[in-house]
């Protein structure tokens, strides 16, 4: 009986020592991984890049095409920034005349995520636009062109659709309200997808 009890005590002590050594090894390995991650995360990381943009299409008496690709970088869980190119073509047939309008622009955006799905966005941009009106009798009015600046502010919702990808909807407003702003005095609704690595 004493031999069995002694064997059980020895076995328990060995098991406890083995479990403690395993736990120490696990803690050490975790700390080494943390140090390695910290070392590897200083500098540019391609997995923090994301691509996407907005697409808008409408056909009929009014043709509207909007292609606005973007590229961004997640600096942290709460902050990302990037560049967006704006491309818009619009043609409206009024019966007696047809207006054609095009816009090409560049914007820089910054997003702040106070919580993971909700973000606030600012986007200053400059847009070059041009257009003309053509009448059904074959004549046309003078062409026009100009550069417009805008400063869009607002917020949005980001729904994850994968590890580094999300469906994004946002509502923005141009606070500058320049006379030649392409956005006018109205809210701007955008929806799109951001795809990461």
Backbone as CSV, one residue per row, in Angstrom:
resi,resn,N_x,N_y,N_z,CA_x,CA_y,CA_z,C_x,C_y,C_z
1,UNK,0.817,-1.186,0.000,0.000,0.000,0.000,0.866,1.257,0.000
2,UNK,1.923,1.249,0.842,2.809,2.396,0.901,3.523,2.586,-0.422
3,UNK,3.844,1.457,-1.086,4.529,1.517,-2.380,3.618,2.154,-3.434
4,UNK,2.339,1.765,-3.423,1.379,2.334,-4.379,1.192,3.832,-4.132
5,UNK,1.091,4.189,-2.862,0.921,5.596,-2.529,2.148,6.396,-2.919
6,UNK,3.336,5.830,-2.684,4.573,6.508,-3.069,4.648,6.685,-4.579
7,UNK,4.271,5.645,-5.319,4.271,5.727,-6.789,3.282,6.791,-7.288
8,UNK,2.115,6.862,-6.663,1.125,7.872,-7.051,1.642,9.280,-6.770
9,UNK,2.286,9.473,-5.626,2.835,10.779,-5.285,3.923,11.162,-6.272
10,UNK,4.821,10.228,-6.588,5.909,10.489,-7.540,5.321,10.814,-8.918
11,UNK,4.313,10.033,-9.325,3.667,10.262,-10.627,2.986,11.637,-10.664
12,UNK,2.317,12.019,-9.588,1.653,13.332,-9.531,2.662,14.466,-9.589
13,UNK,3.770,14.312,-8.852,4.806,15.347,-8.860,5.422,15.462,-10.249
14,UNK,5.680,14.351,-10.897,6.253,14.367,-12.258,5.272,15.004,-13.246
15,UNK,3.979,14.647,-13.119,2.970,15.218,-14.010,2.870,16.721,-13.813
16,UNK,2.885,17.152,-12.543,2.816,18.583,-12.252,4.032,19.305,-12.805
17,UNK,5.220,18.710,-12.617,6.456,19.317,-13.136,6.424,19.390,-14.658
18,UNK,5.925,18.318,-15.303,5.846,18.291,-16.763,4.875,19.364,-17.266
19,UNK,3.687,19.474,-16.604,2.689,20.471,-17.001,3.230,21.886,-16.811
20,UNK,3.954,22.107,-15.706,4.527,23.428,-15.455,5.586,23.771,-16.506
21,UNK,6.401,22.781,-16.882,7.421,23.007,-17.912,6.766,23.303,-19.255
22,UNK,5.686,22.586,-19.549,4.968,22.838,-20.810,4.379,24.246,-20.826
23,UNK,3.795,24.655,-19.689,3.219,25.993,-19.609,4.303,27.056,-19.776
24,UNK,5.461,26.847,-19.154,6.576,27.784,-19.295,7.016,27.872,-20.746
25,UNK,7.107,26.704,-21.421,7.500,26.685,-22.834,6.479,27.425,-23.695
26,UNK,5.189,27.250,-23.403,4.133,27.926,-24.158,4.214,29.438,-23.959
27,UNK,4.393,29.864,-22.721,4.508,31.302,-22.437,5.723,31.879,-23.140
28,UNK,6.837,31.147,-23.102,8.054,31.618,-23.762,7.836,31.720,-25.279
29,UNK,7.202,30.694,-25.868,6.954,30.701,-27.315,6.030,31.858,-27.697
30,UNK,4.980,32.090,-26.871,4.073,33.210,-27.139,4.796,34.542,-27.072
31,UNK,5.675,34.697,-26.070,6.407,35.965,-25.956,7.365,36.145,-27.123
32,UNK,7.974,35.064,-27.598,8.867,35.152,-28.753,8.085,35.539,-30.014
33,UNK,6.879,34.953,-30.177,6.031,35.314,-31.324,5.639,36.780,-31.254
34,UNK,5.297,37.270,-30.046,4.942,38.681,-29.884,6.107,39.586,-30.274
35,UNK,7.304,39.229,-29.799,8.490,40.018,-30.140,8.724,39.980,-31.642
36,UNK,8.590,38.802,-32.246,8.807,38.655,-33.687,7.772,39.464,-34.461
37,UNK,6.475,39.403,-34.024,5.424,40.182,-34.683,5.718,41.666,-34.583
38,UNK,6.170,42.099,-33.415,6.487,43.517,-33.236,7.615,43.936,-34.158
39,UNK,8.620,43.080,-34.283,9.751,43.388,-35.165,9.290,43.422,-36.614
40,UNK,8.441,42.448,-37.008,7.987,42.371,-38.395,6.994,43.464,-38.752
41,UNK,6.323,44.054,-37.755,5.276,45.026,-38.043,5.778,46.457,-38.070
42,UNK,7.067,46.646,-37.960,7.612,47.990,-38.108,7.889,48.208,-39.582
43,UNK,7.144,49.109,-40.212,7.332,49.350,-41.635,6.124,48.925,-42.441
44,UNK,6.262,48.991,-43.747,5.172,48.710,-44.678,4.804,47.224,-44.661
45,UNK,3.506,46.949,-44.635,2.989,45.574,-44.697,1.913,45.502,-45.766
46,UNK,2.123,44.673,-46.767,1.171,44.635,-47.880,-0.197,44.122,-47.462
47,UNK,-0.270,43.326,-46.376,-1.574,42.832,-45.929,-2.449,43.939,-45.342
48,UNK,-1.880,45.115,-45.101,-2.670,46.245,-44.611,-3.209,47.105,-45.761
49,UNK,-2.834,46.800,-46.991,-3.370,47.507,-48.162,-4.787,47.037,-48.447
50,UNK,-5.621,47.926,-48.962,-6.925,47.521,-49.456,-7.248,48.312,-50.723
51,UNK,-8.029,47.683,-51.575,-8.432,48.260,-52.853,-9.955,48.248,-52.915
52,UNK,-10.505,49.030,-53.776,-11.952,49.014,-53.929,-12.423,50.226,-54.677
53,UNK,-13.602,50.702,-54.277,-14.143,51.879,-54.910,-15.641,51.804,-55.052
54,UNK,-16.153,52.684,-55.879,-17.588,52.798,-56.105,-17.878,52.682,-57.596
55,UNK,-19.014,52.075,-57.892,-19.480,51.967,-59.274,-20.930,52.422,-59.304
56,UNK,-21.266,53.308,-60.225,-22.643,53.734,-60.391,-23.018,53.695,-61.863
57,UNK,-24.157,53.116,-62.175,-24.609,52.999,-63.566,-26.094,53.322,-63.659
58,UNK,-26.465,54.073,-64.694,-27.862,54.354,-64.979,-27.982,54.608,-66.477
59,UNK,-28.988,53.999,-67.115,-29.163,54.154,-68.559,-30.606,54.507,-68.861
60,UNK,-30.825,55.147,-69.989,-32.152,55.581,-70.406,-32.038,56.976,-70.978
61,UNK,-33.040,57.842,-70.675,-32.939,59.228,-71.130,-31.785,59.935,-70.427
62,UNK,-31.383,59.368,-69.280,-30.190,59.864,-68.586,-29.206,58.712,-68.455
63,UNK,-28.012,58.900,-68.997,-26.946,57.914,-68.843,-25.971,58.438,-67.807
64,UNK,-25.706,57.606,-66.814,-24.788,58.007,-65.751,-23.838,56.842,-65.481
65,UNK,-22.540,57.125,-65.553,-21.521,56.119,-65.270,-20.516,56.726,-64.293
66,UNK,-20.324,56.053,-63.179,-19.369,56.513,-62.170,-18.420,55.365,-61.841
67,UNK,-17.143,55.559,-62.085,-16.108,54.605,-61.699,-15.113,55.357,-60.818
68,UNK,-15.052,54.982,-59.565,-14.190,55.677,-58.615,-13.351,54.677,-57.831
69,UNK,-12.249,54.210,-58.412,-11.399,53.249,-57.695,-10.602,53.935,-56.585
70,UNK,-10.226,53.148,-55.582,-9.424,53.684,-54.489,-8.395,52.666,-54.039
71,UNK,-7.353,53.163,-53.392,-6.352,52.326,-52.733,-6.092,52.959,-51.371
72,UNK,-6.046,52.115,-50.347,-5.853,52.633,-49.002,-4.929,51.740,-48.195
73,UNK,-4.611,52.212,-46.995,-3.709,51.487,-46.103,-4.250,51.607,-44.684
74,UNK,-4.329,50.481,-43.973,-4.778,50.468,-42.578,-3.570,50.668,-41.674
75,UNK,-3.469,51.831,-41.070,-2.361,52.105,-40.160,-2.571,51.426,-38.814
76,UNK,-3.836,51.288,-38.416,-4.191,50.604,-37.178,-5.646,50.178,-37.302
77,UNK,-6.192,49.568,-36.237,-7.602,49.185,-36.270,-8.513,50.405,-36.330
78,UNK,-7.994,51.557,-35.904,-8.835,52.745,-35.832,-8.575,53.762,-36.937
79,UNK,-7.500,53.610,-37.700,-7.133,54.652,-38.659,-6.695,54.057,-39.998
80,UNK,-7.278,54.582,-41.079,-6.843,54.210,-42.432,-6.903,55.461,-43.303
81,UNK,-6.160,55.423,-44.400,-6.118,56.556,-45.322,-5.799,56.036,-46.714
82,UNK,-6.065,56.875,-47.721,-5.776,56.450,-49.080,-6.091,57.513,-50.107
83,UNK,-6.103,57.070,-51.367,-6.322,57.940,-52.522,-7.475,57.371,-53.338
84,UNK,-8.338,58.257,-53.821,-9.452,57.841,-54.678,-9.436,58.651,-55.961
85,UNK,-9.655,57.980,-57.075,-9.791,58.643,-58.376,-11.278,58.689,-58.722
86,UNK,-11.761,59.850,-59.106,-13.167,60.014,-59.473,-13.302,60.084,-60.986
87,UNK,-14.137,59.254,-61.543,-14.425,59.303,-62.967,-15.924,59.251,-63.191
88,UNK,-16.495,60.297,-63.785,-17.945,60.369,-63.991,-18.235,60.781,-65.425
89,UNK,-19.199,60.105,-66.041,-19.735,60.529,-67.331,-21.246,60.590,-67.196
90,UNK,-21.844,61.686,-67.683,-23.285,61.846,-67.599,-23.802,62.441,-68.901
91,UNK,-24.872,61.879,-69.397,-25.516,62.379,-70.611,-27.021,62.394,-70.373
92,UNK,-27.639,63.567,-70.568,-29.079,63.709,-70.333,-29.734,64.212,-71.613
93,UNK,-30.761,63.491,-72.072,-31.507,63.872,-73.271,-32.807,64.544,-72.836
94,UNK,-32.909,65.851,-73.116,-34.101,66.611,-72.743,-35.118,66.685,-73.884
95,UNK,-34.860,66.010,-74.985,-35.750,66.062,-76.142,-35.246,67.053,-77.171
96,UNK,-35.222,68.339,-76.858,-34.741,69.368,-77.768,-33.227,69.558,-77.695
97,UNK,-32.636,69.087,-76.613,-31.184,69.220,-76.446,-30.642,68.045,-75.630
98,UNK,-29.365,67.853,-75.775,-28.707,66.778,-75.046,-27.457,67.347,-74.382
99,UNK,-27.369,67.182,-73.064,-26.208,67.651,-72.309,-25.272,66.482,-72.029
100,UNK,-23.986,66.739,-72.230,-22.955,65.749,-71.900,-21.987,66.378,-70.911
101,UNK,-21.620,65.585,-69.929,-20.801,66.096,-68.830,-19.812,65.008,-68.425
102,UNK,-18.577,65.395,-68.172,-17.570,64.447,-67.693,-16.753,65.059,-66.577
103,UNK,-16.285,64.200,-65.680,-15.475,64.685,-64.567,-14.375,63.676,-64.269
104,UNK,-13.181,64.180,-64.022,-12.057,63.355,-63.605,-11.391,64.067,-62.437
105,UNK,-11.233,63.369,-61.324,-10.696,64.022,-60.140,-9.869,63.105,-59.276
106,UNK,-9.263,63.715,-58.265,-8.406,62.989,-57.338,-8.721,63.462,-55.924
107,UNK,-8.917,62.510,-55.034,-9.199,62.827,-53.637,-8.304,62.026,-52.707
108,UNK,-8.038,62.590,-51.550,-7.278,61.914,-50.505,-8.225,61.753,-49.321
109,UNK,-8.381,60.526,-48.813,-9.329,60.320,-47.728,-8.643,59.776,-46.477
110,UNK,-9.258,60.074,-45.353,-8.841,59.531,-44.068,-10.070,59.019,-43.340
111,UNK,-9.946,57.846,-42.720,-11.068,57.261,-41.977,-10.645,56.989,-40.536
112,UNK,-11.549,57.309,-39.609,-11.345,57.030,-38.201,-12.475,56.122,-37.740
113,UNK,-12.143,54.968,-37.144,-13.116,53.984,-36.682,-13.233,54.050,-35.155
114,UNK,-14.222,54.774,-34.611,-14.383,54.771,-33.155,-14.826,53.403,-32.638
115,UNK,-15.580,52.669,-33.455,-15.905,51.263,-33.204,-15.678,50.522,-34.523
116,UNK,-15.489,49.197,-34.485,-15.044,48.488,-35.698,-15.886,48.683,-36.956
117,UNK,-17.209,48.808,-36.861,-18.041,48.899,-38.070,-18.369,50.326,-38.496
118,UNK,-18.226,51.292,-37.632,-18.616,52.669,-37.928,-17.363,53.520,-38.117
119,UNK,-17.356,54.347,-39.167,-16.197,55.210,-39.385,-16.632,56.631,-39.732
120,UNK,-15.748,57.564,-39.438,-15.885,58.963,-39.842,-14.878,59.201,-40.951
121,UNK,-15.247,59.970,-41.972,-14.356,60.165,-43.114,-14.249,61.634,-43.494
122,UNK,-13.047,62.047,-43.862,-12.809,63.354,-44.475,-12.120,63.097,-45.817
123,UNK,-12.473,63.892,-46.831,-11.900,63.685,-48.159,-11.815,64.998,-48.926
124,UNK,-10.666,65.658,-48.887,-10.476,66.811,-49.779,-10.195,66.288,-51.193
125,UNK,-10.702,66.994,-52.190,-10.469,66.558,-53.565,-10.512,67.727,-54.529
126,UNK,-9.922,67.498,-55.687,-9.962,68.454,-56.799,-10.466,67.700,-58.021
127,UNK,-11.421,68.271,-58.724,-12.046,67.611,-59.870,-12.009,68.528,-61.085
128,UNK,-11.626,67.951,-62.206,-11.659,68.666,-63.482,-12.911,68.201,-64.210
129,UNK,-13.765,69.135,-64.583,-14.966,68.742,-65.304,-15.101,69.539,-66.594
130,UNK,-15.791,68.908,-67.553,-16.024,69.529,-68.857,-17.368,69.048,-69.392
131,UNK,-17.949,69.846,-70.271,-19.230,69.455,-70.825,-19.623,70.322,-71.999
132,UNK,-20.732,69.918,-72.624,-21.291,70.718,-73.717,-22.745,70.335,-73.907
133,UNK,-23.474,71.232,-74.528,-24.880,70.998,-74.844,-25.018,70.944,-76.362
134,UNK,-25.705,69.918,-76.849,-25.933,69.773,-78.291,-27.439,69.802,-78.545
135,UNK,-27.865,70.657,-79.504,-29.276,70.775,-79.837,-29.619,69.818,-80.970
136,UNK,-30.894,69.453,-81.063,-31.327,68.488,-82.085,-31.147,68.999,-83.505
137,UNK,-31.066,70.313,-83.712,-30.863,70.839,-85.064,-29.388,70.747,-85.490
138,UNK,-28.552,70.130,-84.660,-27.144,69.936,-85.011,-26.212,70.988,-84.455
139,UNK,-26.749,72.099,-83.977,-25.885,73.127,-83.398,-25.549,72.756,-81.950
140,UNK,-24.510,73.392,-81.441,-24.152,73.133,-80.048,-23.751,74.432,-79.377
141,UNK,-23.970,74.494,-78.099,-23.561,75.670,-77.333,-22.070,75.553,-77.052
142,UNK,-21.498,76.598,-76.502,-20.078,76.566,-76.188,-19.756,75.491,-75.162
143,UNK,-18.586,74.954,-75.290,-18.130,73.963,-74.323,-17.703,74.689,-73.052
144,UNK,-17.779,73.986,-71.963,-17.325,74.563,-70.701,-16.401,73.580,-69.992
145,UNK,-15.526,74.118,-69.195,-14.619,73.293,-68.400,-14.119,74.112,-67.217
146,UNK,-13.798,73.429,-66.139,-13.330,74.125,-64.949,-12.734,73.105,-63.979
147,UNK,-12.081,73.616,-62.968,-11.573,72.783,-61.886,-12.338,73.157,-60.630
148,UNK,-12.861,72.168,-59.959,-13.633,72.404,-58.745,-12.952,71.708,-57.573
149,UNK,-12.964,72.367,-56.428,-12.453,71.740,-55.209,-13.635,71.434,-54.298
150,UNK,-13.470,70.382,-53.516,-14.513,69.988,-52.570,-13.834,69.434,-51.319
151,UNK,-14.544,69.501,-50.205,-14.069,68.905,-48.964,-15.234,68.121,-48.373
152,UNK,-15.188,66.811,-48.586,-16.283,65.951,-48.165,-16.049,65.458,-46.740
153,UNK,-17.081,65.540,-45.918,-17.042,65.006,-44.553,-18.290,64.160,-44.344
154,UNK,-18.181,63.188,-43.487,-19.331,62.343,-43.200,-18.905,61.081,-42.488
155,UNK,-19.691,60.061,-42.675,-19.414,58.796,-42.010,-20.018,57.652,-42.769
156,UNK,-19.766,56.459,-42.259,-20.268,55.288,-42.944,-20.258,54.051,-42.087
157,UNK,-20.698,52.976,-42.705,-20.791,51.666,-42.068,-20.005,50.675,-42.900
158,UNK,-19.231,49.836,-42.247,-18.397,48.842,-42.915,-18.785,47.453,-42.420
159,UNK,-19.294,46.614,-43.332,-19.695,45.239,-42.985,-18.667,44.265,-43.539
160,UNK,-18.018,43.545,-42.663,-16.984,42.594,-43.077,-17.571,41.495,-43.957
161,UNK,-16.875,41.178,-45.059,-17.285,40.069,-45.941,-16.101,39.124,-46.173
162,UNK,-15.197,39.106,-45.240,-14.013,38.253,-45.326,-12.975,38.765,-44.358
163,UNK,-11.840,38.095,-44.338,-10.796,38.486,-43.381,-10.386,39.937,-43.516
164,UNK,-10.099,40.410,-44.728,-9.650,41.783,-44.928,-10.512,42.542,-45.932
165,UNK,-11.749,42.126,-46.119,-12.626,42.763,-47.096,-13.921,43.211,-46.429
166,UNK,-14.540,44.244,-47.011,-15.765,44.773,-46.408,-16.638,45.455,-47.453
167,UNK,-17.939,45.399,-47.229,-18.905,46.186,-47.978,-19.065,47.496,-47.219
168,UNK,-19.013,48.626,-47.930,-19.004,49.939,-47.278,-20.116,50.805,-47.847
169,UNK,-20.885,51.436,-46.963,-21.843,52.464,-47.376,-21.514,53.722,-46.577
170,UNK,-21.680,54.879,-47.212,-21.368,56.125,-46.513,-22.241,57.267,-47.000
171,UNK,-22.340,58.271,-46.156,-23.064,59.490,-46.458,-22.108,60.652,-46.207
172,UNK,-21.872,61.453,-47.257,-20.917,62.548,-47.192,-21.589,63.861,-47.586
173,UNK,-20.927,64.953,-47.267,-21.436,66.277,-47.626,-20.250,67.190,-47.919
174,UNK,-20.369,67.986,-48.976,-19.311,68.934,-49.338,-19.473,70.205,-48.509
175,UNK,-18.577,70.414,-47.554,-18.701,71.576,-46.665,-18.182,72.861,-47.313
176,UNK,-17.371,72.769,-48.378,-16.879,73.983,-49.028,-17.968,74.702,-49.812
177,UNK,-18.821,73.954,-50.484,-19.917,74.513,-51.274,-19.459,75.596,-52.245
178,UNK,-18.357,75.325,-52.973,-17.929,76.239,-54.030,-18.993,76.303,-55.123
179,UNK,-19.063,77.424,-55.826,-20.079,77.589,-56.870,-19.988,76.514,-57.944
180,UNK,-18.787,76.067,-58.262,-18.626,75.079,-59.328,-18.437,73.658,-58.800
181,UNK,-18.812,73.408,-57.545,-18.700,72.065,-56.975,-19.604,71.092,-57.725
182,UNK,-19.113,69.911,-58.064,-19.957,68.943,-58.758,-21.016,68.311,-57.857
183,UNK,-20.923,68.517,-56.545,-21.826,67.839,-55.619,-23.051,68.660,-55.250
184,UNK,-22.971,69.973,-55.379,-24.111,70.803,-55.030,-24.399,70.780,-53.538
185,UNK,-25.522,71.340,-53.179,-25.923,71.439,-51.777,-26.831,70.266,-51.418
186,UNK,-26.284,69.069,-51.456,-27.067,67.880,-51.151,-26.163,66.787,-50.592
187,UNK,-26.737,65.844,-49.845,-25.928,64.737,-49.333,-25.462,63.834,-50.476
188,UNK,-24.320,63.199,-50.281,-23.744,62.294,-51.279,-23.760,60.894,-50.688
189,UNK,-24.474,59.990,-51.330,-24.563,58.603,-50.861,-23.625,57.759,-51.710
190,UNK,-22.777,56.970,-51.072,-21.864,56.085,-51.801,-21.899,54.693,-51.189
191,UNK,-21.728,53.705,-52.045,-21.641,52.313,-51.603,-20.564,51.642,-52.439
192,UNK,-19.839,50.738,-51.843,-18.776,50.048,-52.567,-18.194,48.919,-51.754
193,UNK,-17.096,48.385,-52.253,-16.430,47.264,-51.618,-14.954,47.602,-51.448
194,UNK,-14.396,47.252,-50.309,-12.962,47.347,-50.068,-12.429,45.928,-49.940
195,UNK,-11.412,45.609,-50.748,-10.854,44.244,-50.761,-9.398,44.319,-50.319
196,UNK,-9.067,43.545,-49.301,-7.697,43.503,-48.800,-7.007,42.202,-49.113
197,UNK,-5.752,42.106,-48.734,-4.989,40.879,-48.966,-5.297,39.839,-47.911
